[in-house]
């Protein structure tokens, strides 16, 4: 599996747009991380700044949110509640409302070795980080989109055996955040492109398969997708280029195969494209596919 990844970002007014780096005593360790360039640090927002965050929300989301705010301003989670556009209720107020650690690591633990490029506040312009999960490793790649379709650089890797768990978090409610727990009890909080799939793969609920294991009908449909990916992009984004990377194929429990393609665009980026093929080669939407 390969997907976009970065340190997650706080959403509650007190920590909106922020992230912190802590040891197990909740002490700030950002300045102790080897090789990291200076950052802005973590300073929780005061009441005036929190109000500013709410005013910005109103400007972006309109009057209905204002009405909701008036009725829910005292919500204990620090978030607006009862609205479809809200991130929902924080499950860990100490880590999601009052503070927002994306690294929890004692000295000498795996989480302290993570690369600084995962931090959106430190990333160069038009730079992104991607996560690769294999049978043996967890890898973080760096991609410089300003250099066209340049090859990715490996920034960090850890044996899969050092990862104790990958948990999809329920806050925010769209399920885009995961907590990666390492066997040394350190952890990190990431925002990833497909949290549900990452969790399922790590738990073994999906199994990587080779093209030879597909039915003839699935192989025929796969060839069609590779030759003419069903992807339309805006002219401002660029043109769809021929696919050069092999697809990722995963077998689901019901015999459906998930086909993941990385479609190159002329602006130097890739667009992920996923299709689910039944044994007869028809496109389907299995129960565990992301909606």
MIDOSE-1310 file (N, C-alpha, C; in nm, 2 decimals, decimal comma, always signed):
residues 291
xxxx	+0,08/-0,12/+0,00/+0,00/+0,00/+0,00/+0,09/+0,12/+0,00; +0,05/+0,22/-0,08/+0,12/+0,35/-0,08/+0,01/+0,46/-0,08; +0,03/+0,56/+0,02/-0,07/+0,66/+0,03/-0,01/+0,79/+0,09; -0,07/+0,90/+0,08/-0,02/+1,02/+0,14/-0,02/+1,01/+0,29
xxxx	+0,07/+1,08/+0,35/+0,08/+1,07/+0,50/+0,15/+1,20/+0,55; +0,11/+1,25/+0,67/+0,17/+1,36/+0,73/+0,13/+1,36/+0,88; +0,20/+1,43/+0,96/+0,16/+1,44/+1,10/+0,02/+1,50/+1,10; -0,07/+1,46/+1,19/-0,20/+1,51/+1,20/-0,20/+1,65/+1,25
xxxx	-0,31/+1,72/+1,24/-0,32/+1,86/+1,28/-0,44/+1,88/+1,37; -0,43/+1,96/+1,48/-0,53/+1,98/+1,57/-0,65/+2,05/+1,51; -0,77/+2,02/+1,56/-0,89/+2,08/+1,51/-0,97/+2,16/+1,62; -0,96/+2,12/+1,74/-1,03/+2,20/+1,85/-0,98/+2,34/+1,86
xxxx	-1,06/+2,44/+1,89/-1,01/+2,58/+1,89/-0,88/+2,60/+1,96; -0,86/+2,54/+2,07/-0,74/+2,56/+2,15/-0,61/+2,51/+2,08; -0,63/+2,41/+2,00/-0,51/+2,35/+1,93/-0,52/+2,36/+1,78; -0,62/+2,44/+1,72/-0,64/+2,44/+1,58/-0,52/+2,48/+1,50
xxxx	-0,49/+2,39/+1,40/-0,37/+2,41/+1,32/-0,24/+2,38/+1,39; -0,24/+2,32/+1,51/-0,12/+2,30/+1,58/-0,09/+2,15/+1,60; +0,03/+2,12/+1,64/+0,07/+1,99/+1,68/+0,19/+2,00/+1,78; +0,20/+1,90/+1,87/+0,31/+1,90/+1,97/+0,38/+1,77/+1,96
xxxx	+0,50/+1,77/+2,02/+0,59/+1,65/+2,03/+0,63/+1,63/+2,17; +0,59/+1,52/+2,23/+0,60/+1,50/+2,37/+0,68/+1,37/+2,41; +0,73/+1,37/+2,53/+0,78/+1,25/+2,59/+0,67/+1,19/+2,68; +0,70/+1,08/+2,75/+0,59/+1,02/+2,83/+0,55/+1,10/+2,95
xxxx	+0,63/+1,21/+2,98/+0,59/+1,29/+3,09/+0,52/+1,42/+3,04; +0,48/+1,42/+2,91/+0,42/+1,53/+2,84/+0,51/+1,65/+2,84; +0,64/+1,63/+2,84/+0,74/+1,74/+2,82/+0,76/+1,76/+2,67; +0,78/+1,88/+2,64/+0,81/+1,92/+2,50/+0,95/+1,87/+2,46
xxxx	+0,95/+1,79/+2,35/+1,08/+1,74/+2,30/+1,12/+1,79/+2,16; +1,04/+1,88/+2,11/+1,06/+1,92/+1,97/+1,21/+1,97/+1,95; +1,26/+2,04/+2,04/+1,40/+2,09/+2,03/+1,51/+1,98/+2,04; +1,47/+1,86/+2,08/+1,56/+1,75/+2,11/+1,57/+1,65/+1,99
xxxx	+1,48/+1,67/+1,89/+1,48/+1,58/+1,78/+1,59/+1,60/+1,68; +1,67/+1,50/+1,67/+1,80/+1,50/+1,59/+1,78/+1,54/+1,45; +1,85/+1,65/+1,40/+1,84/+1,68/+1,26/+1,72/+1,76/+1,22; +1,63/+1,79/+1,31/+1,51/+1,87/+1,28/+1,54/+2,02/+1,27
xxxx	+1,49/+2,09/+1,16/+1,51/+2,23/+1,16/+1,42/+2,30/+1,26; +1,45/+2,42/+1,30/+1,36/+2,49/+1,40/+1,22/+2,50/+1,36; +1,13/+2,49/+1,45/+0,99/+2,51/+1,42/+0,93/+2,62/+1,50; +0,80/+2,64/+1,49/+0,73/+2,75/+1,56/+0,70/+2,71/+1,71
xxxx	+0,71/+2,58/+1,74/+0,68/+2,54/+1,88/+0,53/+2,53/+1,90; +0,49/+2,49/+2,02/+0,35/+2,46/+2,04/+0,30/+2,56/+2,15; +0,21/+2,65/+2,12/+0,15/+2,74/+2,22/+0,00/+2,73/+2,21; -0,07/+2,67/+2,30/-0,22/+2,66/+2,29/-0,28/+2,80/+2,27
xxxx	-0,38/+2,81/+2,19/-0,44/+2,94/+2,16/-0,52/+2,99/+2,28; -0,51/+3,12/+2,30/-0,59/+3,18/+2,41/-0,73/+3,20/+2,36; -0,81/+3,26/+2,45/-0,95/+3,28/+2,42/-0,97/+3,37/+2,30; -0,89/+3,47/+2,28/-0,91/+3,56/+2,17/-0,88/+3,49/+2,04
xxxx	-0,77/+3,41/+2,04/-0,73/+3,33/+1,92/-0,84/+3,22/+1,89; -0,89/+3,16/+2,00/-0,99/+3,06/+1,97/-1,12/+3,12/+1,91; -1,15/+3,24/+1,95/-1,26/+3,31/+1,89/-1,23/+3,34/+1,74; -1,11/+3,37/+1,71/-1,07/+3,39/+1,57/-1,09/+3,27/+1,49
xxxx	-1,05/+3,16/+1,55/-1,07/+3,03/+1,48/-1,22/+3,01/+1,45; -1,31/+3,04/+1,54/-1,45/+3,02/+1,52/-1,50/+3,12/+1,42; -1,45/+3,24/+1,42/-1,50/+3,34/+1,32/-1,46/+3,30/+1,18; -1,34/+3,24/+1,17/-1,29/+3,19/+1,04/-1,38/+3,08/+0,99
xxxx	-1,42/+2,99/+1,09/-1,51/+2,88/+1,05/-1,64/+2,93/+1,00; -1,69/+3,04/+1,06/-1,82/+3,10/+1,01/-1,81/+3,15/+0,87; -1,69/+3,22/+0,85/-1,67/+3,28/+0,71/-1,66/+3,17/+0,61; -1,61/+3,05/+0,64/-1,59/+2,95/+0,55/-1,72/+2,86/+0,53
xxxx	-1,79/+2,84/+0,63/-1,90/+2,75/+0,63/-2,04/+2,81/+0,64; -2,05/+2,95/+0,66/-2,17/+3,02/+0,64/-2,26/+3,03/+0,77; -2,37/+3,10/+0,75/-2,46/+3,13/+0,86/-2,52/+3,01/+0,93; -2,55/+2,89/+0,87/-2,60/+2,78/+0,94/-2,50/+2,74/+1,05
xxxx	-2,37/+2,75/+1,03/-2,27/+2,71/+1,13/-2,28/+2,81/+1,25; -2,31/+2,94/+1,22/-2,32/+3,04/+1,32/-2,43/+3,01/+1,41; -2,55/+2,97/+1,35/-2,66/+2,94/+1,44/-2,63/+2,82/+1,53; -2,56/+2,72/+1,47/-2,52/+2,61/+1,55/-2,42/+2,64/+1,66
xxxx	-2,33/+2,74/+1,63/-2,23/+2,78/+1,73/-2,30/+2,84/+1,85; -2,40/+2,92/+1,82/-2,47/+2,99/+1,93/-2,54/+2,89/+2,03; -2,58/+2,78/+1,97/-2,65/+2,68/+2,06/-2,55/+2,58/+2,12; -2,42/+2,58/+2,07/-2,33/+2,47/+2,12/-2,20/+2,53/+2,16
xxxx	-2,19/+2,66/+2,19/-2,06/+2,72/+2,22/-1,99/+2,66/+2,34; -2,07/+2,60/+2,43/-2,02/+2,55/+2,56/-2,00/+2,40/+2,55; -1,99/+2,34/+2,43/-1,97/+2,20/+2,42/-1,84/+2,16/+2,49; -1,85/+2,05/+2,58/-1,73/+2,02/+2,66/-1,61/+1,97/+2,58
xxxx	-1,63/+1,93/+2,46/-1,52/+1,88/+2,38/-1,44/+2,00/+2,32; -1,50/+2,12/+2,33/-1,43/+2,23/+2,26/-1,47/+2,24/+2,12; -1,55/+2,15/+2,07/-1,59/+2,16/+1,93/-1,73/+2,18/+1,92; -1,77/+2,24/+1,80/-1,92/+2,25/+1,78/-1,98/+2,11/+1,76
xxxx	-2,10/+2,09/+1,80/-2,16/+1,96/+1,79/-2,29/+1,97/+1,72; -2,34/+1,85/+1,68/-2,47/+1,85/+1,62/-2,48/+1,90/+1,48; -2,36/+1,91/+1,40/-2,37/+1,96/+1,27/-2,29/+1,86/+1,18; -2,33/+1,84/+1,06/-2,27/+1,74/+0,97/-2,13/+1,78/+0,93
xxxx	-2,10/+1,91/+0,93/-1,96/+1,95/+0,89/-1,86/+1,95/+1,00; -1,90/+1,92/+1,13/-1,80/+1,93/+1,24/-1,72/+1,80/+1,25; -1,61/+1,80/+1,31/-1,53/+1,68/+1,32/-1,58/+1,58/+1,43; -1,68/+1,62/+1,50/-1,74/+1,53/+1,60/-1,68/+1,56/+1,73
xxxx	-1,70/+1,46/+1,82/-1,66/+1,48/+1,96/-1,53/+1,42/+1,98; -1,44/+1,49/+2,05/-1,30/+1,44/+2,08/-1,31/+1,32/+2,17; -1,24/+1,22/+2,15/-1,24/+1,10/+2,23/-1,13/+1,10/+2,34; -1,03/+1,18/+2,32/-0,92/+1,20/+2,42/-0,89/+1,35/+2,44
xxxx	-0,97/+1,41/+2,52/-0,96/+1,56/+2,54/-0,82/+1,60/+2,57; -0,74/+1,52/+2,65/-0,61/+1,56/+2,68/-0,51/+1,56/+2,56; -0,55/+1,48/+2,46/-0,46/+1,47/+2,34/-0,53/+1,53/+2,22; -0,65/+1,58/+2,23/-0,72/+1,64/+2,11/-0,78/+1,77/+2,13
xxxx	-0,79/+1,82/+2,26/-0,85/+1,95/+2,29/-0,75/+2,04/+2,36; -0,69/+1,99/+2,47/-0,60/+2,07/+2,55/-0,46/+2,06/+2,49; -0,43/+1,96/+2,43/-0,30/+1,94/+2,37/-0,32/+1,85/+2,24; -0,22/+1,85/+2,15/-0,23/+1,77/+2,03/-0,10/+1,70/+2,00
xxxx	-0,06/+1,60/+2,08/+0,07/+1,54/+2,04/+0,06/+1,45/+1,92; +0,15/+1,46/+1,83/+0,16/+1,37/+1,72/+0,28/+1,28/+1,73; +0,36/+1,30/+1,84/+0,47/+1,21/+1,87/+0,47/+1,20/+2,02; +0,47/+1,07/+2,07/+0,47/+1,04/+2,21/+0,59/+0,94/+2,23
xxxx	+0,70/+0,99/+2,28/+0,82/+0,91/+2,27/+0,92/+0,94/+2,38; +0,96/+0,83/+2,45/+1,07/+0,85/+2,55/+1,20/+0,85/+2,47; +1,30/+0,89/+2,54/+1,43/+0,89/+2,47/+1,48/+0,75/+2,42; +1,52/+0,75/+2,30/+1,57/+0,63/+2,24/+1,47/+0,54/+2,18
xxxx	+1,34/+0,59/+2,16/+1,23/+0,50/+2,11/+1,22/+0,53/+1,96; +1,14/+0,44/+1,89/+1,13/+0,45/+1,75/+1,07/+0,58/+1,70; +0,96/+0,63/+1,77/+0,89/+0,75/+1,72/+0,98/+0,87/+1,71; +1,09/+0,87/+1,80/+1,18/+0,99/+1,79/+1,26/+0,99/+1,66
xxxx	+1,26/+0,88/+1,59/+1,35/+0,87/+1,47/+1,27/+0,92/+1,35; +1,14/+0,95/+1,36/+1,06/+0,99/+1,24/+1,12/+1,12/+1,18; +1,11/+1,13/+1,05/+1,17/+1,24/+0,97/+1,09/+1,37/+0,99; +1,16/+1,49/+0,99/+1,09/+1,62/+1,01/+1,00/+1,65/+0,89
xxxx	+1,03/+1,59/+0,77/+0,95/+1,62/+0,65/+0,80/+1,58/+0,67; +0,77/+1,50/+0,77/+0,63/+1,46/+0,80/+0,55/+1,58/+0,85; +0,62/+1,68/+0,90/+0,55/+1,80/+0,96/+0,51/+1,89/+0,85; +0,38/+1,92/+0,83/+0,34/+2,01/+0,73/+0,39/+2,15/+0,75
xxxx	+0,42/+2,19/+0,87/+0,47/+2,32/+0,90/+0,62/+2,34/+0,85; +0,69/+2,23/+0,83/+0,83/+2,23/+0,79/+0,85/+2,19/+0,64; +0,75/+2,13/+0,58/+0,77/+2,08/+0,44/+0,79/+2,20/+0,35; +0,89/+2,18/+0,25/+0,90/+2,28/+0,15/+0,78/+2,29/+0,06
xxxx	+0,77/+2,39/-0,02/+0,66/+2,41/-0,11/+0,65/+2,30/-0,21; +0,54/+2,25/-0,24/+0,51/+2,14/-0,34/+0,59/+2,01/-0,30; +0,60/+1,99/-0,18/+0,66/+1,87/-0,13/+0,56/+1,79/-0,05; +0,56/+1,66/-0,06/+0,47/+1,58/+0,01/+0,54/+1,45/+0,06
xxxx	+0,48/+1,39/+0,16/+0,53/+1,26/+0,21/+0,43/+1,15/+0,19; +0,48/+1,03/+0,16/+0,40/+0,92/+0,14/+0,44/+0,80/+0,22; +0,34/+0,72/+0,25/+0,36/+0,60/+0,34/+0,35/+0,47/+0,26; +0,44/+0,38/+0,28/+0,44/+0,25/+0,21/+0,44/+0,14/+0,32
xxxx	+0,34/+0,06/+0,31/+0,33/-0,06/+0,40/+0,35/-0,18/+0,32; +0,46/-0,26/+0,36/+0,49/-0,39/+0,29/+0,48/-0,50/+0,39; +0,50/-0,62/+0,34/+0,50/-0,73/+0,43/+0,61/-0,73/+0,54; +0,72/-0,65/+0,51/+0,83/-0,65/+0,60/+0,86/-0,51/+0,66
xxxx	+0,81/-0,40/+0,60/+0,86/-0,27/+0,64/+0,74/-0,17/+0,64; +0,76/-0,06/+0,72/+0,68/+0,06/+0,71/+0,78/+0,17/+0,67; +0,75/+0,23/+0,56/+0,84/+0,33/+0,49/+0,78/+0,46/+0,47; +0,85/+0,57/+0,50/+0,81/+0,70/+0,46/+0,90/+0,76/+0,35
xxxx	+0,83/+0,80/+0,24/+0,90/+0,86/+0,13/+0,87/+1,01/+0,12; +0,97/+1,07/+0,06/+0,96/+1,22/+0,03/+0,95/+1,24/-0,12; +0,85/+1,32/-0,17/+0,83/+1,35/-0,31/+0,84/+1,50/-0,33; +0,93/+1,54/-0,42/+0,94/+1,68/-0,46/+0,86/+1,70/-0,59
xxxx	+0,74/+1,75/-0,58/+0,65/+1,76/-0,70/+0,70/+1,88/-0,79; +0,78/+1,97/-0,73/+0,84/+2,08/-0,82/+0,94/+2,03/-0,92; +0,99/+1,91/-0,90/+1,09/+1,85/-0,99/+1,02/+1,76/-1,09; +0,89/+1,77/-1,12/+0,82/+1,69/-1,22/+0,80/+1,55/-1,15
xxxx	+0,80/+1,45/-1,24/+0,78/+1,31/-1,19/+0,91/+1,25/-1,14; +0,97/+1,32/-1,04/+1,10/+1,27/-0,99/+1,08/+1,15/-0,90; +1,18/+1,06/-0,89/+1,16/+0,95/-0,80/+1,16/+0,99/-0,66; +1,09/+0,91/-0,58/+1,07/+0,94/-0,43/+1,20/+0,91/-0,36
xxxx	+1,23/+0,98/-0,25/+1,34/+0,95/-0,17/+1,29/+0,88/-0,04; +1,36/+0,78/+0,00/+1,33/+0,71/+0,12/+1,38/+0,79/+0,24; +1,29/+0,84/+0,32/+1,32/+0,92/+0,44/+1,34/+0,85/+0,57; +1,27/+0,74/+0,58/+1,26/+0,66/+0,71/+1,20/+0,53/+0,68
xxxx	+1,25/+0,43/+0,76/+1,19/+0,30/+0,75/+1,20/+0,23/+0,89; +1,11/+0,14/+0,91/+1,11/+0,06/+1,03/+1,06/-0,08/+1,00; +1,12/-0,18/+1,06/+1,06/-0,32/+1,04/+0,92/-0,32/+1,08; +0,84/-0,40/+1,00/+0,70/-0,41/+1,04/+0,68/-0,48/+1,18
xxxx	+0,78/-0,56/+1,22/+0,78/-0,62/+1,35/+0,79/-0,52/+1,46; +0,83/-0,40/+1,43/+0,85/-0,30/+1,54/+0,71/-0,22/+1,56; +0,62/-0,25/+1,48/+0,49/-0,18/+1,48/+0,39/-0,27/+1,56; +0,34/-0,23/+1,67/+0,25/-0,31/+1,75/+0,10/-0,30/+1,70
xxxx	+0,06/-0,18/+1,65/-0,07/-0,16/+1,61/-0,08/-0,04/+1,52; -0,18/-0,04/+1,43/-0,22/+0,08/+1,36/-0,37/+0,09/+1,38; -0,41/+0,20/+1,45/-0,55/+0,22/+1,49/-0,61/+0,34/+1,42; -0,72/+0,32/+1,35/-0,80/+0,43/+1,29/-0,87/+0,50/+1,41
xxxx	-0,85/+0,63/+1,42/-0,91/+0,71/+1,52/-1,05/+0,76/+1,48; -1,14/+0,77/+1,58/-1,28/+0,81/+1,55/-1,29/+0,97/+1,55; -1,18/+1,04/+1,59/-1,19/+1,18/+1,58/-1,07/+1,23/+1,50; -1,09/+1,30/+1,39/-1,22/+1,35/+1,34/-1,31/+1,24/+1,29
xxxx	-1,44/+1,27/+1,27/-1,53/+1,17/+1,24/-1,51/+1,11/+1,10; -1,44/+1,18/+1,01/-1,41/+1,13/+0,88/-1,31/+1,02/+0,88; -1,25/+0,99/+1,00/-1,16/+0,88/+1,01/-1,03/+0,89/+0,94; -0,98/+1,01/+0,92/-0,86/+1,03/+0,84/-0,73/+1,01/+0,93
xxxx	-0,74/+1,01/+1,06/-0,63/+1,00/+1,15/-0,61/+0,86/+1,20; -0,48/+0,82/+1,21/-0,44/+0,69/+1,27/-0,34/+0,71/+1,37; -0,34/+0,62/+1,47/-0,23/+0,62/+1,57/-0,14/+0,49/+1,54; -0,02/+0,51/+1,51/+0,08/+0,40/+1,49/+0,15/+0,38/+1,62
xxxx	+0,13/+0,26/+1,68/+0,19/+0,23/+1,81/+0,31/+0,13/+1,78; +0,42/+0,17/+1,84/+0,54/+0,08/+1,82/+0,56/-0,01/+1,94; +0,63/-0,12/+1,93/+0,65/-0,21/+2,04/+0,72/-0,16/+2,16; +0,79/-0,05/+2,14/+0,86/+0,01/+2,26/+0,77/+0,11/+2,33
xxxx	+0,64/+0,11/+2,30/+0,54/+0,20/+2,36/+0,54/+0,34/+2,32; +0,62/+0,38/+2,22/+0,61/+0,51/+2,16/+0,50/+0,51/+2,05; +0,45/+0,62/+2,02/+0,35/+0,63/+1,91/+0,35/+0,76/+1,84; +0,28/+0,76/+1,72/+0,27/+0,88/+1,64/+0,13/+0,89/+1,59
xxxx	+0,08/+1,01/+1,56/-0,05/+1,03/+1,51/-0,03/+1,09/+1,37; -0,09/+1,02/+1,27/-0,07/+1,06/+1,13/-0,21/+1,09/+1,07; -0,22/+1,18/+0,97/-0,33/+1,19/+0,88/-0,29/+1,12/+0,75; -0,37/+1,02/+0,71/-0,33/+0,94/+0,59/-0,45/+0,94/+0,49
xxxx	-0,41/+0,91/+0,36/-0,51/+0,91/+0,26/-0,62/+0,81/+0,27; -0,59/+0,70/+0,32/-0,69/+0,59/+0,34/-0,67/+0,52/+0,47; -0,72/+0,57/+0,58/-0,70/+0,52/+0,71/-0,76/+0,38/+0,73; -0,88/+0,36/+0,67/-0,94/+0,23/+0,69/-0,87/+0,12/+0,62
xxxx	-0,82/+0,15/+0,50/-0,74/+0,05/+0,42/-0,61/+0,02/+0,49; -0,54/+0,12/+0,54/-0,42/+0,10/+0,62/-0,44/+0,01/+0,74; -0,54/+0,03/+0,81/-0,57/-0,05/+0,93/-0,60/-0,19/+0,89; -0,68/-0,21/+0,79/-0,72/-0,34/+0,74/-0,60/-0,42/+0,69
xxxx	-0,52/-0,36/+0,62/-0,40/-0,43/+0,57/-0,31/-0,47/+0,68; -0,29/-0,38/+0,78/-0,20/-0,42/+0,89/-0,26/-0,54/+0,97; -0,39/-0,54/+0,98/-0,45/-0,65/+1,06/-0,46/-0,78/+0,98; -0,43/-0,77/+0,85/-0,43/-0,89/+0,77/-0,57/-0,92/+0,71
xxxx	-0,66/-0,82/+0,71/-0,79/-0,84/+0,66/-0,79/-0,82/+0,51; -0,68/-0,78/+0,45/-0,66/-0,78/+0,31/-0,53/-0,85/+0,28; -0,52/-0,91/+0,17/-0,40/-0,99/+0,13/-0,35/-0,95/+0,00; -0,22/-0,91/-0,01/-0,16/-0,88/-0,14/-0,15/-1,01/-0,23
xxxx	-0,18/-0,99/-0,36/-0,18/-1,10/-0,45/-0,11/-1,06/-0,58; -0,05/-1,16/-0,65/+0,01/-1,13/-0,78/-0,10/-1,13/-0,89; -0,06/-1,07/-1,00/-0,16/-1,07/-1,11/-0,19/-1,21/-1,16; -0,10/-1,30/-1,15/-0,12/-1,44/-1,19/-0,23/-1,51/-1,11
xxxx	-0,26/-1,46/-0,99/-0,36/-1,52/-0,90/-0,50/-1,47/-0,94; -0,51/-1,37/-1,03/-0,65/-1,32/-1,07/-0,71/-1,42/-1,17; -0,85/-1,41/-1,17/-0,92/-1,48/-1,27/-0,89/-1,42/-1,41; -0,91/-1,50/-1,52/-0,89/-1,44/-1,65/-0,98/-1,32/-1,68
xxxx	-1,10/-1,32/-1,62/-1,18/-1,20/-1,64/-1,13/-1,08/-1,57; -1,07/-1,10/-1,45/-1,01/-0,99/-1,37/-0,89/-0,94/-1,44; -0,81/-1,03/-1,50/-0,69/-0,99/-1,57/-0,72/-0,90/-1,69; -0,83/-0,94/-1,76/-0,87/-0,87/-1,88/-0,92/-0,73/-1,84
xxxx	-0,99/-0,72/-1,73/-1,04/-0,58/-1,69/-0,92/-0,50/-1,64; -0,82/-0,56/-1,57/-0,70/-0,49/-1,53/-0,63/-0,43/-1,64; -0,61/-0,51/-1,75/-0,55/-0,46/-1,87/-0,62/-0,34/-1,93; -0,75/-0,34/-1,92/-0,83/-0,22/-1,97/-0,80/-0,10/-1,88
xxxx	-0,80/-0,12/-1,75/-0,77/-0,01/-1,66/-0,63/+0,05/-1,68; -0,54/-0,03/-1,70/-0,40/+0,02/-1,72/-0,39/+0,09/-1,85; -0,46/+0,04/-1,96/-0,45/+0,11/-2,09/-0,52/+0,24/-2,10; -0,63/+0,24/-2,02/-0,72/+0,36/-2,03/-0,78/+0,39/-1,89
xxxx	-0,71/+0,44/-1,80/-0,76/+0,46/-1,66/-0,88/+0,56/-1,67; -0,99/+0,52/-1,60/-1,11/+0,61/-1,60/-1,09/+0,73/-1,51; -1,01/+0,82/-1,55/-0,98/+0,94/-1,47/-0,99/+1,06/-1,55; -1,06/+1,16/-1,50/-1,07/+1,29/-1,56/-1,03/+1,40/-1,46
xxxx	-0,94/+1,48/-1,51/-0,88/+1,59/-1,42/-0,91/+1,72/-1,49; -0,91/+1,82/-1,40/-0,93/+1,96/-1,45/-0,81/+2,00/-1,54; -0,83/+2,09/-1,63/-0,72/+2,13/-1,72/-0,61/+2,20/-1,64; -0,65/+2,27/-1,53/-0,55/+2,34/-1,45/-0,45/+2,24/-1,38
xxxx	-0,50/+2,12/-1,36/-0,42/+2,02/-1,29/-0,32/+1,96/-1,39; -0,35/+1,94/-1,51/-0,26/+1,88/-1,61/-0,33/+1,77/-1,69; -0,25/+1,70/-1,76/-0,30/+1,59/-1,84/-0,26/+1,45/-1,78; -0,35/+1,36/-1,81/-0,32/+1,22/-1,76/-0,22/+1,16/-1,85
xxxx	-0,11/+1,10/-1,79/+0,00/+1,04/-1,86/-0,02/+0,89/-1,85; +0,05/+0,81/-1,94/+0,04/+0,67/-1,93/+0,10/+0,61/-1,80; +0,03/+0,51/-1,75/+0,07/+0,45/-1,62/+0,20/+0,37/-1,65; +0,30/+0,39/-1,56/+0,43/+0,32/-1,57/+0,46/+0,23/-1,45
xxxx	+0,39/+0,25/-1,34/+0,41/+0,17/-1,22/+0,32/+0,05/-1,22; +0,36/-0,06/-1,17/+0,27/-0,18/-1,16/+0,16/-0,15/-1,06; +0,04/-0,21/-1,08/-0,07/-0,19/-0,99/-0,05/-0,26/-0,86; -0,11/-0,22/-0,75/-0,12/-0,29/-0,63/-0,25/-0,37/-0,63
xxxx	-0,24/-0,50/-0,60/-0,35/-0,59/-0,60/-0,37/-0,65/-0,47; -0,50/-0,65/-0,42/-0,52/-0,70/-0,28/-0,65/-0,78/-0,29; -0,65/-0,90/-0,23/-0,76/-0,99/-0,23/-0,84/-0,97/-0,10; -0,97/-0,94/-0,12/-1,06/-0,92/-0,01/-1,13/-1,06/+0,03
xxxx	-1,19/-1,06/+0,14/-1,25/-1,18/+0,19/-1,35/-1,25/+0,10; -1,42/-1,17/+0,02/-1,53/-1,23/-0,06/-1,48/-1,26/-0,21; -1,35/-1,26/-0,23/-1,30/-1,29/-0,36/-1,28/-1,17/-0,45; -1,33/-1,06/-0,41/-1,31/-0,93/-0,48/-1,16/-0,89/-0,47
xxxx	-1,11/-0,84/-0,58/-0,97/-0,79/-0,59/-0,98/-0,64/-0,59; -0,90/-0,57/-0,50/-0,89/-0,43/-0,51/-0,77/-0,39/-0,59; -0,79/-0,31/-0,69/-0,69/-0,27/-0,78/-0,65/-0,12/-0,75; -0,53/-0,10/-0,72/-0,49/+0,04/-0,69/-0,39/+0,09/-0,79
xxxx	-0,42/+0,19/-0,86/-0,33/+0,25/-0,96/-0,28/+0,38/-0,92; -0,16/+0,42/-0,96/-0,10/+0,55/-0,94/-0,09/+0,61/-1,08; -0,18/+0,70/-1,11/-0,19/+0,76/-1,24/-0,10/+0,89/-1,25; +0,00/+0,90/-1,33/+0,08/+1,02/-1,33/+0,01/+1,13/-1,41
xxxx	+0,03/+1,25/-1,36/-0,02/+1,37/-1,42/+0,10/+1,46/-1,47; +0,07/+1,54/-1,57/+0,17/+1,62/-1,63/+0,23/+1,73/-1,54; +0,16/+1,76/-1,43/+0,20/+1,86/-1,33/+0,30/+1,80/-1,23; +0,34/+1,68/-1,25/+0,44/+1,62/-1,16/+0,39/+1,54/-1,04
xxxx	+0,25/+1,53/-1,03/+0,19/+1,45/-0,92/+0,13/+1,32/-0,97; +0,08/+1,25/-0,88/+0,01/+1,12/-0,91/-0,13/+1,13/-0,85; -0,22/+1,07/-0,92/-0,36/+1,06/-0,87/-0,39/+0,91/-0,85; -0,42/+0,88/-0,72/-0,46/+0,74/-0,69/-0,59/+0,70/-0,75
xxxx	-0,61/+0,58/-0,80/-0,73/+0,54/-0,86/-0,75/+0,39/-0,81; -0,87/+0,37/-0,75/-0,89/+0,23/-0,70/-1,02/+0,18/-0,76; -1,02/+0,05/-0,81/-1,13/-0,02/-0,86/-1,14/-0,15/-0,79; -1,26/-0,21/-0,77/-1,28/-0,34/-0,71/-1,34/-0,43/-0,81
xxxx	-1,28/-0,54/-0,83/-1,32/-0,63/-0,94/-1,37/-0,76/-0,88; -1,49/-0,80/-0,92/-1,55/-0,93/-0,88/-1,47/-1,04/-0,96; -1,49/-1,17/-0,91/-1,42/-1,28/-0,99/-1,46/-1,28/-1,14; -1,58/-1,22/-1,17/-1,62/-1,22/-1,31/-1,56/-1,10/-1,39
xxxx	-1,49/-1,02/-1,32/-1,42/-0,90/-1,38/-1,51/-0,78/-1,39; -1,62/-0,78/-1,33/-1,71/-0,66/-1,32/-1,67/-0,57/-1,21; -1,69/-0,44/-1,23/-1,66/-0,34/-1,12/-1,77/-0,35/-1,01; -1,73/-0,36/-0,89/-1,82/-0,37/-0,78/-1,77/-0,28/-0,67
xxxx	-1,86/-0,26/-0,56/-1,82/-0,19/-0,44/-1,84/-0,28/-0,32; -1,73/-0,34/-0,28/-1,75/-0,43/-0,16/-1,79/-0,36/-0,04; -1,83/-0,44/+0,06/-1,88/-0,39/+0,19/-1,77/-0,30/+0,26; -1,64/-0,34/+0,25/-1,54/-0,27/+0,33/-1,47/-0,17/+0,24
xxx	-1,52/-0,14/+0,12/-1,45/-0,04/+0,04/-1,49/+0,10/+0,10; -1,39/+0,19/+0,09/-1,42/+0,33/+0,14/-1,53/+0,39/+0,06; -1,62/+0,46/+0,12/-1,73/+0,52/+0,05/-1,69/+0,66/+0,00
